[in-house]
Structure formats: structure tokens, C-alpha cells
């Protein structure tokens, strides 16, 4: 006796060609990029990139189509749990960078002049662009929450306005981060401070770009009426991801821009505090 695929409430995905083609084109793009870095023609990487976009578009289209049919309550609970675990893994990722920064700043070694920031490093003023970016991200967190409430109430136009406002703030944040990098008085190769600073803020900026794309896709999906008050898991994932980006930036602002920019000389009084 054959069982119907609707016999249970869990989603077994249909066979798909998109993962295979995505892996092929992603591998060719990586190969072409390496060849381009060795002074070869980058046409292979360019062709693979556009084919990869085509494969991903087809894959994501199928995922969206399946979500309307197979994303039952049980499936949604599992997907929420999986995304929460993904965010936890991202927290651990940034925790490693924060640990490296604090380890170097609390006990500065003789190789960086026994002081923090290291000798010769001119840090950013935290009350200029960093503070502006903090306010921008906090405002964007409020606007995406506004969008969530609008979706719950079935107000598509209001949700669209809130999502568009969030995307605009995200682009503004990235622009200010780029300007800050251009005006930096140090580089990633300037001691452990430069390395840890650009690794943390750079990876956070990368997450902001990913989150911006995530929310932009949700903006278009809202226009196509993909979200209902009781069925908008894709938006929930984007909102959670964006709130995670906000929280990480708050830690970056406090620990890196403000506290990490203070001058800590490894004198006897400071050493006694560390010993305590």
C-alpha cells in the first residue's frame, strides 16, 4: 500500500537539479577567480557567476513555491529552530573575534609598546560616524519590527513602506562604513589592533550586506503577496537575522570603538587591576 505524501505533516523535498548545477557553477567560479588572480583572463569566472545566479534563482523559486504547500506548522517549527541554531553559531563566530580583541587589549604585550591602542595607532572618534551608524541600526531594528506588526495585521502597503525604509537605512549604514574605512588612519596590517578591528567590523559589514539582500528579497515578496499574517516564516528569519546584526554592532561600538579606543598603558596600577 502506497502512502500519500500528505500522510504526515513534515516536508520531504522534491528531487531537484538545482543543487547539482549550483555546486558545478560555484566550483567553476572559484576556479576562474583563482586563474584571474594569476593574471589569466577572468571570462570563466564571469560566465560561471551568471550561470550560478541563474541556478540560485531557480532553486530559490522552487523553495518559495514549496513553502506555500508543504510548510505546515510542524515544518515551520523545525525551520525556526534551525535558524535559531544558525544564529547561535554566528554568535560563536563573533565571540572568537571579541575574545581575541579583549585578550590583546587587556594585557598588551611588549611587541605593541605595552599599551592599548598600540603605539602609533590613531583610533576613531566613537562619537562621530560610529555613533551615527549605531543610531541608524537601532532605527532600522525599530522599522523592521514595524514591518512585522504590519504583516501580522495584514497591512501590505504599510509593511512595504517599513521594509523599504529598513533597506534604505541599511544602505546608508554601508555607505558610512565605507567612508569610515577610506578615512582610517591605520590599515589591517597595522599590528593586532588593525587586524582585529577590520576583521570584526569587516565581517559585521558583510553580515549587514547579506541582511540587506535578505530584507530586499522580503520587500519584493511582500509586493507579490507571499506573506500572510499566519504564514511569513521567510520574513521572520530576515527580522531575526537583522536584530542579530544590530546586537553585534552594539557590542562593537561599546568594546571596540569606545572602550577599545581608550589609552591603556601597562603601568603598575593597571596591572594590579588585572591581577585582581
N, C-alpha and C positions, 0 to 999 in steps of 0.2 A: 504494500500500500504506500503510495507516494504522499508525502506531506506537503501541504501548501506552504509557500514561503511566508504567508501571514499567520502560520500556526503559532508563532511566538512573537514577542514584541521587540526582538532585537534585530539589528540591521546587519545582514550579511551582504557585503558589497558585490555588485555585479562584476564579472570579468571585464577588464579594461586594458586597452593597448597603451593608454597614456603613460603609465609609469615606465614602461619599456622605452618608449620614444623619448621621454624626458631624461632618463639616465643616459641614453645614447648621445643626445644633443648636448647635455651638460658636460659629458666627458669630452666631446669634440671641442666644446667651447674652452674648456680648461687646457686642452692640448694646443689649440690655436693661440691662446693667450700666452702660454709658455714659449711657443715659437716666435710670437711677436716680440716678447721680451729679449729674445736672442737675435734681434734685428732681422726677423723674417717678415713676410707680408702677413698682415692680420686678417686677410679675407676669410680664412677658415673660421676664426673666432667670430667674425661678424655674421657670416651665414648661419653658424650654429646658434648664435644668440637669437636671431629672428625665428629660427625653427623651434628653439626652446620656448620662446614666448607663445608660439602657436600651440605647442603641445600643452603648456601650462594652462592656456586659455580653454582648450578643450577639456582638460582634466577638471579644472575649477567649474566649468559649465555643468559637467556631469554631477559633480559634488552638490552644486546648488539644486539641480533637478532632483537628485535623490533625497535631499533634505525635506522636500515638500511631501514625500511619500513615506519614507522609512524612518524619519526622526521622531519616533514615538517618545513618550515620557521617559521610558527606561533608557532609550538611546541618548536622550538629552542629558540625563543624569550622568551617564558614563562619560560623555563628551565634556561636560562641565568639570568632572573630577580629573579627567586627563589634562585639561587646560590649566587647572589649578596646579597640578603637579609640574607642568611645564614652567609656570611662573615661579614655582619654588626652586626649580633648577636654575632659572635665571637669577634668582636672589643669591644662590650659592655662587654663581659665576661672578657677580659683582662683589660678593663678600670677600673673595680671594684678592681682588684688586684693592679693596679698602684695607684689608689686613696688611698687604704689602706697603701701602702708603703710611699707615699708622706705625708699623714696625720701624720704618725708616725715619719717621718724624719724631717719635717719642724718644728714640735712642740714636741720635745722629752719630755716624762714625767719623773717624779722623779723616777718612778719604773725602768727605764733603765739608771739612772745616769744623767739625764738631758743633754744627749749628743747623737750625732749620728755619726757614728755607736755606739750602746750601749757599755758600759764599758765591756771590756774583749773580744770583737769580733775582730778578725783579718780578715780583708776583703781581697779579691783577688786583685792582681795587674791587672788593666784593660788592660795593655799593653802587656800581655803575651798570655795566652790561649784565653781569651775573644776577644782580638783584632784579633787573628788568626781565630777564629770562625766567626767573623764579615766579614773578607775578604773572607772566604770560602762561606758564604751565599750570599754575593754580587756577587761572581763569579758564583755561581750556578744560581742566578737570571739572569745573562747575558747568561749563557749556555741554559737555558730553553727558553729564548727569541730567541736565535739562532735556537733551535729546532722548534719553532713556525714558523719562517720565512722559514725554510727548508720545513716544511709541506705545507705551502702556495704555495711554488714553486714546489711541487711535488717531492722533493729530499728525498726519503725514507732512503737511506743509510746515508746521512748527518744528517737527523733527528734522526736516531738510534744512531749515534755517539754522538750527542749532548745530547740526553736523557740518554745514558749510563754514560756520563761524569757528568751529573747532579746527577744521583743516587750515583755515586762514591763520589762526594763531600758531599752529604747528609750523607752517611755512615761515612765519615771522621769527619763531624761535631758531629755526635752522639758519636763517639769514644772519641773525645776530651772532650765532655761534661761529659762522664763517668769518664775519667781520672781526670777532674777537681773536680768532686764530691768525688772521692776517696781521693784527696789531701786536701779537705776542712778542715779548722781548726775549723769549727763550724758545728752544725747539725740543723735539722729542729726544734728541741726543744729548741734551744738557743735564747730565747727572741723573740720579734716581728721581729727582723731582719732576724734571721734564718728561721722563719716561712714564712715570705713574700718572702724571696729570693728563697727558694726551691719550694714554690708554683708557683711562676711566672716562674722561669727557668725550673722547672719540667713539668709544663703544656705546656710550649713552646716546650720542648723536646718531649713531647707526640705528639704535633701537627707536629713536624718535622718527627717523625716516621710514622704518618698517611700520611703526604705528600710524604714521600719516597715510601711507598706502592702504593700510588696513581700514582706517576710518573713511578714506576716499572711496574705497570699494563699497563700504556700507552706505555711503551717501547715494551712490548710483543704484544700489539695490533697493534703497528706500523709494527712489523715484519709480522703479519698476514694481513696486508694491510687493516686495519679497518679505517684508516684516509685518507680522500681526501682533496684537497685544499679548497673545499666549504662545507665539512662535517667532522668536527673534534671537536664536542662540548665537548666530554669527555676530550680531551687534553686541551681545553681552560679552563675547570673547574680546572684541575690539575695545570695549569700555574697560574691562578688567586689565587688559594689556596697557592701556593708556594711563590708568591710575597707577600701575606698577612703575611706569616711566616717570610719573610725577613724584612718587615717593623716593625713587632712586636719586632724582635731581635734588630733592630737599637735603638728602644726606650729602650729596656732592657739594652743595652750596655751603652747608654748615662745616663739614670736615675739611674740604679741600680749599674752597675759596676763602672762607673766613678763618677758621681755626688753623688750617694748614698754611695760611699766609702770614701768620704771626711769627715774630722772630723769637726762636727758642735757642738760646746759647747754652751749651752744655756746661754750666757752671756748677758750683757745689750745691747751691740751693735747689736747682732743678734736679740734680742727681739725687738729692735726698728725697725729693718728692717721688721720683721713680722708684727708689729703693723701698719707700713706704708702700 
